[in-house]
Amino acid sequence: MKTLVILAHPNIETSRVNQRWKEELLKYPNDITIHEIYKEYPDWNIEVSREQQLLEVYDHVIFQFPLYWYSYPPLLKKWFDDVFTYGWAYGSKGDKLKGKKLGLAMSIGDKKENYSPKGSVSFTVDEVITPFKASTVHVGAVALPYFSVFGASFQASDEEINHSAKEYIDYIFKYRSN
């Protein structure tokens, strides 16, 4: 089973984490397909039927992105709104995502300890990604545990980022076979 990674970073070339993760993903061309939506749709005109056909081919899909203001980057949000249509993803005849495994791989700029009820964010990452989990359940897919690295903005060292890239590959292979 191959994995589709939908990479949603508006400026991947300047990203320490997402760029490094992408480099690691590229080492597995027979196992992982990378689909960069900011490069694919610089005009934001998403080809819905093309995206739906792509999703139909894969049973394991990872959405990779930087967490922006406790949510997805704006093009990824638009992608979900456009692609997960009634009659295709959900509704009386919409079951094209049923049983597919969907996961998140996020670079998070802040420190891990801030993502707790007593931290400065006041919410856990699980609470922040509730809309993704709810959407996944709504379309009949399986929500995988998320993968993340904290301190992506400035605290994470190059060594930590390199280590996270290897852990990311382990995460992909672990959940695609289970």
MIVEX-595357 format. One line per field, with one value per atom (N, C-alpha, C, O): residue number from 0; residue in one letter; atom name; x, y negated, z negated. Coordinates in steps of 0.05 Angstrom, whole numbers, plus 5000, padded with zeros to 4 digits. Layout:
<pts>
num NUM:... .
residu A:... .
atome CA:... .
xx X:... .
yy Y:... .
zz Z:... .
</pts>
This chain:
<pts>
num 0:0:0:0:1:1:1:1:2:2:2:2:3:3:3:3:4:4:4:4:5:5:5:5:6:6:6:6:7:7:7:7:8:8:8:8:9:9:9:9:10:10:10:10:11:11:11:11:12:12:12:12:13:13:13:13:14:14:14:14:15:15:15:15:16:16:16:16:17:17:17:17:18:18:18:18:19:19:19:19:20:20:20:20:21:21:21:21:22:22:22:22:23:23:23:23:24:24:24:24:25:25:25:25:26:26:26:26:27:27:27:27:28:28:28:28:29:29:29:29:30:30:30:30:31:31:31:31:32:32:32:32:33:33:33:33:34:34:34:34:35:35:35:35:36:36:36:36:37:37:37:37:38:38:38:38:39:39:39:39:40:40:40:40:41:41:41:41:42:42:42:42:43:43:43:43:44:44:44:44:45:45:45:45:46:46:46:46:47:47:47:47:48:48:48:48:49:49:49:49:50:50:50:50:51:51:51:51:52:52:52:52:53:53:53:53:54:54:54:54:55:55:55:55:56:56:56:56:57:57:57:57:58:58:58:58:59:59:59:59:60:60:60:60:61:61:61:61:62:62:62:62:63:63:63:63:64:64:64:64:65:65:65:65:66:66:66:66:67:67:67:67:68:68:68:68:69:69:69:69:70:70:70:70:71:71:71:71:72:72:72:72:73:73:73:73:74:74:74:74:75:75:75:75:76:76:76:76:77:77:77:77:78:78:78:78:79:79:79:79:80:80:80:80:81:81:81:81:82:82:82:82:83:83:83:83:84:84:84:84:85:85:85:85:86:86:86:86:87:87:87:87:88:88:88:88:89:89:89:89:90:90:90:90:91:91:91:91:92:92:92:92:93:93:93:93:94:94:94:94:95:95:95:95:96:96:96:96:97:97:97:97:98:98:98:98:99:99:99:99:100:100:100:100:101:101:101:101:102:102:102:102:103:103:103:103:104:104:104:104:105:105:105:105:106:106:106:106:107:107:107:107:108:108:108:108:109:109:109:109:110:110:110:110:111:111:111:111:112:112:112:112:113:113:113:113:114:114:114:114:115:115:115:115:116:116:116:116:117:117:117:117:118:118:118:118:119:119:119:119:120:120:120:120:121:121:121:121:122:122:122:122:123:123:123:123:124:124:124:124:125:125:125:125:126:126:126:126:127:127:127:127:128:128:128:128:129:129:129:129:130:130:130:130:131:131:131:131:132:132:132:132:133:133:133:133:134:134:134:134:135:135:135:135:136:136:136:136:137:137:137:137:138:138:138:138:139:139:139:139:140:140:140:140:141:141:141:141:142:142:142:142:143:143:143:143:144:144:144:144:145:145:145:145:146:146:146:146:147:147:147:147:148:148:148:148:149:149:149:149:150:150:150:150:151:151:151:151:152:152:152:152:153:153:153:153:154:154:154:154:155:155:155:155:156:156:156:156:157:157:157:157:158:158:158:158:159:159:159:159:160:160:160:160:161:161:161:161:162:162:162:162:163:163:163:163:164:164:164:164:165:165:165:165:166:166:166:166:167:167:167:167:168:168:168:168:169:169:169:169:170:170:170:170:171:171:171:171:172:172:172:172:173:173:173:173:174:174:174:174:175:175:175:175:176:176:176:176:177:177:177:177 .
residu M:M:M:M:K:K:K:K:T:T:T:T:L:L:L:L:V:V:V:V:I:I:I:I:L:L:L:L:A:A:A:A:H:H:H:H:P:P:P:P:N:N:N:N:I:I:I:I:E:E:E:E:T:T:T:T:S:S:S:S:R:R:R:R:V:V:V:V:N:N:N:N:Q:Q:Q:Q:R:R:R:R:W:W:W:W:K:K:K:K:E:E:E:E:E:E:E:E:L:L:L:L:L:L:L:L:K:K:K:K:Y:Y:Y:Y:P:P:P:P:N:N:N:N:D:D:D:D:I:I:I:I:T:T:T:T:I:I:I:I:H:H:H:H:E:E:E:E:I:I:I:I:Y:Y:Y:Y:K:K:K:K:E:E:E:E:Y:Y:Y:Y:P:P:P:P:D:D:D:D:W:W:W:W:N:N:N:N:I:I:I:I:E:E:E:E:V:V:V:V:S:S:S:S:R:R:R:R:E:E:E:E:Q:Q:Q:Q:Q:Q:Q:Q:L:L:L:L:L:L:L:L:E:E:E:E:V:V:V:V:Y:Y:Y:Y:D:D:D:D:H:H:H:H:V:V:V:V:I:I:I:I:F:F:F:F:Q:Q:Q:Q:F:F:F:F:P:P:P:P:L:L:L:L:Y:Y:Y:Y:W:W:W:W:Y:Y:Y:Y:S:S:S:S:Y:Y:Y:Y:P:P:P:P:P:P:P:P:L:L:L:L:L:L:L:L:K:K:K:K:K:K:K:K:W:W:W:W:F:F:F:F:D:D:D:D:D:D:D:D:V:V:V:V:F:F:F:F:T:T:T:T:Y:Y:Y:Y:G:G:G:G:W:W:W:W:A:A:A:A:Y:Y:Y:Y:G:G:G:G:S:S:S:S:K:K:K:K:G:G:G:G:D:D:D:D:K:K:K:K:L:L:L:L:K:K:K:K:G:G:G:G:K:K:K:K:K:K:K:K:L:L:L:L:G:G:G:G:L:L:L:L:A:A:A:A:M:M:M:M:S:S:S:S:I:I:I:I:G:G:G:G:D:D:D:D:K:K:K:K:K:K:K:K:E:E:E:E:N:N:N:N:Y:Y:Y:Y:S:S:S:S:P:P:P:P:K:K:K:K:G:G:G:G:S:S:S:S:V:V:V:V:S:S:S:S:F:F:F:F:T:T:T:T:V:V:V:V:D:D:D:D:E:E:E:E:V:V:V:V:I:I:I:I:T:T:T:T:P:P:P:P:F:F:F:F:K:K:K:K:A:A:A:A:S:S:S:S:T:T:T:T:V:V:V:V:H:H:H:H:V:V:V:V:G:G:G:G:A:A:A:A:V:V:V:V:A:A:A:A:L:L:L:L:P:P:P:P:Y:Y:Y:Y:F:F:F:F:S:S:S:S:V:V:V:V:F:F:F:F:G:G:G:G:A:A:A:A:S:S:S:S:F:F:F:F:Q:Q:Q:Q:A:A:A:A:S:S:S:S:D:D:D:D:E:E:E:E:E:E:E:E:I:I:I:I:N:N:N:N:H:H:H:H:S:S:S:S:A:A:A:A:K:K:K:K:E:E:E:E:Y:Y:Y:Y:I:I:I:I:D:D:D:D:Y:Y:Y:Y:I:I:I:I:F:F:F:F:K:K:K:K:Y:Y:Y:Y:R:R:R:R:S:S:S:S:N:N:N:N .
atome N:CA:C:O:N:CA:C:O:N:CA:C:O:N:CA:C:O:N:CA:C:O:N:CA:C:O:N:CA:C:O:N:CA:C:O:N:CA:C:O:N:CA:C:O:N:CA:C:O:N:CA:C:O:N:CA:C:O:N:CA:C:O:N:CA:C:O:N:CA:C:O:N:CA:C:O:N:CA:C:O:N:CA:C:O:N:CA:C:O:N:CA:C:O:N:CA:C:O:N:CA:C:O:N:CA:C:O:N:CA:C:O:N:CA:C:O:N:CA:C:O:N:CA:C:O:N:CA:C:O:N:CA:C:O:N:CA:C:O:N:CA:C:O:N:CA:C:O:N:CA:C:O:N:CA:C:O:N:CA:C:O:N:CA:C:O:N:CA:C:O:N:CA:C:O:N:CA:C:O:N:CA:C:O:N:CA:C:O:N:CA:C:O:N:CA:C:O:N:CA:C:O:N:CA:C:O:N:CA:C:O:N:CA:C:O:N:CA:C:O:N:CA:C:O:N:CA:C:O:N:CA:C:O:N:CA:C:O:N:CA:C:O:N:CA:C:O:N:CA:C:O:N:CA:C:O:N:CA:C:O:N:CA:C:O:N:CA:C:O:N:CA:C:O:N:CA:C:O:N:CA:C:O:N:CA:C:O:N:CA:C:O:N:CA:C:O:N:CA:C:O:N:CA:C:O:N:CA:C:O:N:CA:C:O:N:CA:C:O:N:CA:C:O:N:CA:C:O:N:CA:C:O:N:CA:C:O:N:CA:C:O:N:CA:C:O:N:CA:C:O:N:CA:C:O:N:CA:C:O:N:CA:C:O:N:CA:C:O:N:CA:C:O:N:CA:C:O:N:CA:C:O:N:CA:C:O:N:CA:C:O:N:CA:C:O:N:CA:C:O:N:CA:C:O:N:CA:C:O:N:CA:C:O:N:CA:C:O:N:CA:C:O:N:CA:C:O:N:CA:C:O:N:CA:C:O:N:CA:C:O:N:CA:C:O:N:CA:C:O:N:CA:C:O:N:CA:C:O:N:CA:C:O:N:CA:C:O:N:CA:C:O:N:CA:C:O:N:CA:C:O:N:CA:C:O:N:CA:C:O:N:CA:C:O:N:CA:C:O:N:CA:C:O:N:CA:C:O:N:CA:C:O:N:CA:C:O:N:CA:C:O:N:CA:C:O:N:CA:C:O:N:CA:C:O:N:CA:C:O:N:CA:C:O:N:CA:C:O:N:CA:C:O:N:CA:C:O:N:CA:C:O:N:CA:C:O:N:CA:C:O:N:CA:C:O:N:CA:C:O:N:CA:C:O:N:CA:C:O:N:CA:C:O:N:CA:C:O:N:CA:C:O:N:CA:C:O:N:CA:C:O:N:CA:C:O:N:CA:C:O:N:CA:C:O:N:CA:C:O:N:CA:C:O:N:CA:C:O:N:CA:C:O:N:CA:C:O:N:CA:C:O:N:CA:C:O:N:CA:C:O:N:CA:C:O:N:CA:C:O:N:CA:C:O:N:CA:C:O:N:CA:C:O:N:CA:C:O:N:CA:C:O:N:CA:C:O:N:CA:C:O:N:CA:C:O:N:CA:C:O:N:CA:C:O:N:CA:C:O:N:CA:C:O:N:CA:C:O:N:CA:C:O:N:CA:C:O:N:CA:C:O:N:CA:C:O:N:CA:C:O:N:CA:C:O:N:CA:C:O:N:CA:C:O:N:CA:C:O:N:CA:C:O:N:CA:C:O:N:CA:C:O:N:CA:C:O:N:CA:C:O:N:CA:C:O:N:CA:C:O .
xx 5017:5000:5018:5034:5014:5029:5015:4991:5030:5020:5020:5039:4998:4997:5001:4987:5021:5025:5016:5028:4996:4987:5001:4995:5021:5039:5027:5025:5021:5009:5026:5020:5046:5062:5065:5074:5057:5057:5085:5087:5105:5132:5152:5168:5150:5166:5196:5211:5205:5234:5246:5270:5230:5240:5234:5241:5222:5214:5237:5246:5245:5265:5254:5267:5230:5219:5206:5214:5187:5173:5191:5187:5211:5230:5246:5251:5255:5271:5254:5263:5229:5211:5207:5207:5204:5200:5225:5222:5248:5273:5273:5281:5264:5264:5243:5248:5220:5198:5208:5201:5224:5233:5251:5256:5261:5278:5262:5273:5235:5218:5198:5174:5208:5190:5171:5150:5179:5162:5140:5122:5143:5124:5107:5086:5118:5105:5103:5123:5079:5075:5070:5054:5085:5082:5065:5071:5045:5028:5027:5014:5042:5045:5023:5025:5004:4981:4987:4975:5006:5012:5027:5025:5042:5056:5036:5038:5018:4999:4978:4969:4970:4949:4957:4945:4976:4985:4962:4963:4944:4921:4897:4876:4899:4879:4854:4833:4857:4835:4839:4853:4827:4831:4815:4791:4828:4814:4802:4815:4777:4764:4764:4771:4755:4753:4780:4783:4801:4828:4837:4849:4831:4839:4823:4834:4798:4782:4792:4793:4798:4809:4835:4840:4852:4877:4872:4885:4853:4847:4835:4840:4820:4808:4829:4824:4853:4874:4888:4899:4889:4904:4886:4865:4895:4881:4894:4883:4917:4932:4941:4957:4930:4935:4944:4931:4966:4977:4976:4984:4965:4965:4988:4987:5008:5031:5030:5026:5033:5030:5041:5044:5047:5053:5027:5008:5025:5001:5001:5019:4981:4978:4955:4932:4960:4939:4919:4895:4931:4916:4897:4876:4906:4890:4908:4933:4895:4909:4917:4906:4938:4942:4917:4903:4913:4887:4882:4858:4901:4896:4887:4871:4898:4890:4861:4846:4853:4825:4807:4786:4814:4799:4798:4778:4821:4822:4802:4787:4800:4780:4752:4735:4747:4720:4712:4689:4731:4725:4723:4706:4742:4745:4726:4716:4721:4703:4674:4661:4664:4638:4616:4621:4592:4568:4564:4566:4558:4554:4580:4579:4602:4628:4640:4646:4645:4657:4637:4643:4613:4592:4565:4563:4544:4517:4506:4519:4483:4470:4486:4484:4502:4519:4548:4565:4555:4583:4598:4595:4614:4629:4657:4669:4667:4693:4716:4738:4713:4735:4731:4747:4709:4702:4725:4733:4734:4754:4783:4802:4787:4814:4827:4813:4853:4867:4877:4892:4870:4878:4893:4884:4916:4932:4943:4942:4953:4965:4994:5001:5011:5039:5043:5042:5047:5047:5073:5084:5083:5104:5090:5073:5098:5085:5106:5126:5102:5122:5128:5150:5108:5110:5121:5125:5126:5137:5114:5091:5121:5102:5087:5062:5101:5088:5066:5049:5067:5046:5019:4999:5020:4996:4985:4985:4975:4963:4943:4944:4924:4905:4918:4906:4942:4955:4976:4989:4980:5000:4988:4964:5004:4996:4974:4959:4973:4953:4927:4905:4928:4905:4891:4871:4900:4888:4910:4933:4903:4922:4921:4902:4940:4940:4915:4903:4909:4885:4860:4842:4858:4835:4836:4815:4859:4862:4854:4843:4861:4855:4828:4823:4811:4784:4769:4756:4770:4756:4765:4749:4791:4800:4789:4779:4790:4780:4750:4741:4735:4706:4701:4683:4716:4712:4719:4705:4739:4748:4726:4719:4715:4693:4669:4656:4663:4639:4640:4619:4664:4666:4671:4675:4671:4675:4703:4708:4722:4750:4760:4746:4785:4797:4817:4836:4814:4832:4856:4853:4879:4904:4913:4907:4929:4942:4959:4970:4962:4978:5007:5015:5023:5052:5059:5048:5078:5086:5114:5126:5124:5149:5143:5130:5151:5146:5172:5193:5168:5191:5201:5224:5184:5192:5200:5216:5189:5195:5223:5236:5233:5259:5274:5298:5259:5273:5286:5307:5274:5284:5311:5315:5330:5356:5356:5337:5376:5378:5378:5366:5391:5392:5364:5357:5349:5321:5304:5287:5308:5292:5300:5282:5325:5334:5323:5314:5323:5312:5282:5272:5268:5239:5233:5212:5250:5246:5246:5230:5265:5266:5242:5231:5234:5210:5185:5166:5184:5161:5158:5136:5180:5179:5170:5153:5180:5171:5141:5127:5131:5102:5086:5066:5095:5081:5080:5058:5102:5102:5087:5074:5088:5073:5043:5030:5032:5003:4992:4968:5009:4998:4994:4977:5008:5005:4985:4976:4979:4961:4932:4914 .
yy 5024:5000:4975:4971:4958:4933:4912:4914:4892:4870:4845:4839:4830:4803:4783:4782:4765:4743:4718:4710:4705:4679:4658:4653:4646:4627:4599:4590:4585:4558:4538:4532:4528:4507:4484:4489:4460:4438:4429:4415:4436:4428:4449:4444:4472:4496:4490:4501:4473:4468:4455:4458:4441:4428:4444:4435:4466:4482:4501:4516:4499:4517:4545:4565:4548:4574:4587:4609:4574:4586:4592:4612:4575:4580:4605:4622:4607:4631:4656:4677:4655:4678:4685:4709:4666:4671:4686:4705:4676:4690:4719:4736:4725:4752:4769:4791:4757:4771:4778:4800:4761:4766:4790:4800:4800:4824:4849:4871:4847:4871:4868:4869:4864:4859:4883:4879:4907:4930:4934:4950:4920:4923:4898:4900:4875:4849:4831:4827:4820:4800:4774:4772:4753:4726:4709:4708:4696:4679:4651:4648:4632:4606:4587:4578:4582:4566:4537:4524:4525:4497:4494:4474:4514:4514:4521:4510:4539:4549:4528:4525:4512:4493:4465:4455:4452:4426:4405:4384:4411:4393:4400:4386:4421:4431:4442:4446:4448:4460:4490:4501:4503:4532:4548:4543:4567:4585:4608:4628:4604:4621:4650:4668:4655:4683:4696:4720:4682:4692:4700:4721:4683:4688:4712:4729:4714:4736:4762:4783:4762:4786:4795:4818:4775:4781:4794:4814:4783:4795:4823:4840:4828:4855:4877:4900:4869:4889:4898:4920:4881:4886:4893:4880:4912:4919:4907:4909:4894:4882:4854:4851:4834:4806:4790:4791:4776:4759:4730:4724:4713:4684:4671:4671:4661:4649:4619:4609:4605:4576:4564:4577:4538:4523:4515:4506:4518:4509:4479:4467:4467:4437:4428:4436:4412:4402:4424:4421:4446:4469:4482:4492:4481:4492:4499:4499:4505:4512:4486:4465:4487:4465:4460:4479:4436:4430:4446:4452:4452:4468:4496:4508:4507:4534:4534:4552:4513:4511:4509:4522:4493:4491:4518:4526:4532:4558:4577:4590:4578:4595:4586:4603:4560:4550:4557:4564:4556:4561:4591:4600:4607:4635:4653:4672:4649:4667:4659:4648:4665:4657:4677:4700:4666:4682:4700:4690:4725:4743:4757:4777:4747:4761:4770:4794:4751:4758:4766:4780:4756:4761:4758:4749:4764:4762:4789:4809:4788:4813:4832:4856:4821:4838:4832:4841:4816:4808:4824:4820:4843:4859:4865:4886:4848:4853:4853:4863:4842:4841:4862:4863:4876:4895:4916:4929:4918:4938:4929:4943:4907:4897:4886:4875:4889:4880:4851:4847:4832:4804:4795:4798:4783:4773:4746:4735:4733:4707:4708:4722:4694:4690:4659:4646:4649:4620:4610:4622:4588:4574:4552:4537:4551:4533:4514:4523:4489:4469:4466:4460:4471:4466:4490:4511:4487:4508:4528:4520:4553:4574:4567:4571:4557:4552:4531:4529:4514:4494:4505:4492:4530:4543:4561:4586:4549:4563:4544:4520:4554:4537:4515:4493:4520:4500:4484:4466:4491:4477:4452:4446:4437:4411:4414:4396:4437:4442:4450:4445:4464:4473:4497:4506:4507:4531:4550:4542:4576:4596:4596:4585:4608:4611:4627:4620:4648:4663:4646:4650:4627:4609:4590:4584:4580:4562:4575:4562:4600:4614:4628:4644:4621:4633:4630:4649:4607:4606:4627:4638:4633:4654:4681:4696:4687:4712:4715:4736:4694:4694:4698:4714:4685:4688:4717:4728:4728:4755:4775:4792:4772:4789:4785:4805:4761:4754:4768:4776:4770:4783:4813:4826:4824:4853:4863:4887:4844:4852:4858:4854:4867:4873:4851:4847:4837:4816:4828:4841:4825:4835:4816:4792:4826:4807:4787:4794:4764:4744:4748:4760:4737:4736:4706:4690:4699:4670:4667:4685:4643:4634:4606:4589:4601:4575:4558:4568:4532:4514:4509:4501:4513:4510:4482:4478:4463:4435:4426:4412:4435:4426:4444:4443:4460:4475:4501:4509:4515:4541:4539:4522:4556:4556:4571:4586:4568:4584:4614:4629:4621:4649:4660:4682:4644:4652:4654:4672:4635:4636:4660:4674:4666:4690:4715:4734:4716:4740:4742:4764:4719:4720:4730:4742:4724:4733:4764:4776:4776:4805:4817:4837:4803:4812:4809:4826:4789:4785:4809:4819:4818:4842:4866:4881:4869:4892:4890:4910:4866:4862:4870:4884:4862:4869:4899:4910:4912:4941:4956:4977:4946:4959:4959:4980:4936:4934:4942:4945:4945:4953:4983:4993:4998:5027:5037:5060:5021:5029:5028:5034 .
zz 5000:5000:5000:4982:5020:5021:5004:4999:4996:4981:4997:5012:4996:5008:4986:4966:4990:4972:4986:5006:4975:4985:4969:4946:4983:4970:4975:4998:4953:4955:4940:4916:4953:4941:4961:4983:4954:4973:4981:5002:4966:4973:4964:4946:4976:4968:4968:4952:4986:4989:4964:4959:4948:4924:4899:4877:4901:4878:4870:4886:4845:4835:4832:4841:4821:4815:4839:4847:4852:4874:4898:4912:4902:4924:4917:4935:4893:4884:4886:4894:4878:4880:4909:4916:4926:4954:4966:4981:4958:4967:4959:4974:4935:4925:4940:4948:4945:4960:4988:4999:5001:5028:5030:5052:5008:5008:5012:5015:5012:5014:5037:5033:5062:5084:5091:5103:5083:5089:5068:5071:5045:5023:5017:5006:5025:5017:5041:5055:5045:5066:5052:5034:5060:5049:5068:5092:5058:5074:5060:5040:5072:5060:5071:5094:5055:5065:5070:5087:5055:5060:5086:5100:5094:5120:5142:5164:5136:5156:5162:5185:5142:5145:5136:5116:5149:5140:5143:5130:5161:5165:5148:5149:5132:5114:5128:5116:5154:5169:5169:5186:5149:5145:5165:5168:5178:5196:5179:5173:5171:5152:5162:5147:5186:5195:5196:5190:5203:5203:5175:5171:5156:5128:5117:5103:5124:5115:5127:5113:5152:5165:5151:5147:5145:5131:5104:5097:5089:5063:5065:5048:5086:5090:5093:5088:5103:5109:5083:5082:5063:5039:5015:5012:4999:4975:4950:4928:4954:4931:4940:4958:4927:4935:4911:4889:4914:4892:4902:4925:4886:4891:4876:4851:4890:4877:4880:4902:4858:4859:4833:4812:4834:4809:4796:4809:4770:4756:4755:4744:4767:4769:4752:4757:4732:4716:4707:4708:4699:4688:4709:4703:4734:4756:4779:4777:4802:4826:4841:4836:4858:4876:4894:4899:4902:4916:4941:4946:4957:4981:4974:4988:4953:4945:4935:4941:4921:4913:4937:4938:4957:4982:4996:5007:4996:5009:4996:5011:4970:4956:4964:4971:4963:4969:4998:5003:5016:5045:5051:5066:5040:5048:5033:5046:5008:4993:4997:4980:5021:5029:5021:5018:5019:5014:5039:5062:5034:5056:5065:5080:5056:5061:5034:5031:5016:4991:4969:4951:4972:4952:4965:4987:4950:4961:4970:4966:4983:4990:5007:5005:5025:5043:5040:5055:5019:5016:4996:4972:5005:4987:4998:4991:5014:5027:5008:5015:4985:4965:4942:4924:4944:4922:4919:4938:4894:4887:4893:4885:4907:4913:4887:4870:4885:4862:4868:4887:4851:4855:4830:4808:4835:4812:4817:4839:4796:4797:4789:4770:4803:4796:4795:4815:4771:4767:4754:4736:4765:4752:4735:4745:4710:4691:4681:4669:4684:4677:4648:4640:4631:4602:4588:4600:4562:4545:4538:4536:4534:4527:4502:4500:4482:4456:4457:4439:4478:4480:4490:4488:4502:4511:4490:4492:4469:4446:4433:4438:4417:4404:4387:4384:4377:4360:4376:4365:4401:4418:4430:4427:4444:4455:4477:4481:4490:4510:4497:4508:4475:4459:4471:4459:4493:4506:4514:4519:4514:4524:4555:4567:4567:4596:4605:4625:4590:4596:4597:4614:4579:4579:4602:4614:4609:4632:4658:4676:4661:4687:4687:4705:4669:4668:4695:4703:4709:4734:4755:4769:4755:4773:4765:4781:4739:4729:4735:4743:4731:4736:4765:4773:4783:4812:4820:4837:4809:4815:4808:4824:4784:4776:4794:4801:4800:4816:4844:4854:4855:4882:4880:4901:4856:4852:4854:4857:4853:4854:4825:4806:4823:4798:4791:4807:4769:4761:4747:4726:4758:4745:4724:4725:4705:4687:4703:4724:4693:4707:4702:4683:4720:4717:4716:4731:4699:4698:4688:4676:4693:4680:4669:4683:4645:4632:4635:4640:4630:4631:4660:4663:4679:4707:4715:4733:4701:4708:4701:4716:4677:4670:4650:4648:4634:4613:4622:4612:4642:4650:4663:4681:4655:4667:4693:4699:4709:4734:4728:4742:4706:4698:4692:4700:4677:4671:4696:4698:4714:4739:4756:4767:4758:4772:4760:4773:4733:4719:4724:4728:4725:4730:4758:4762:4777:4804:4806:4819:4791:4790:4775:4783:4754:4739:4756:4754:4773:4791:4810:4814:4821:4839:4823:4833:4799:4782:4777:4778:4772:4767:4792:4790:4815:4840:4844:4849:4841:4845:4824:4829:4799:4777:4782:4780:4790:4792:4820:4823:4839:4864:4865:4880:4848:4848:4827:4828:4807:4786:4794:4779 .
</pts>
